[in-house]
Amino acid sequence: MNTSFYVLACTFAALAIVNLFRERAKKKSTSRTFGLWFNSMSLATIAIAAAIALITR
């Protein structure tokens, strides 16, 4: 993968982390639960993509 992949992945990971912390600060609700789930899944997907890119390199 090119360097741009890693830059983009880091940018998306940083946004997901910021959103994850923002969702945790909210009071418990259905939208908070969805936000936590969605941001956690996006971080996991980014980590898996980076791992696959490093392994296949």
CORRAVEN-V818928 format. One record per run of one state. SS is the DSSP state (@ for helix, = for strand, . for the rest). FROM is the first residue (numbers start at 1). LEN is the number of residues. If there is no record, write none. Layout:
SS;FROM;LEN
SS;FROM;LEN
This chain:
.;1;2
@;3;23
.;26;4
@;30;26
.;56;2
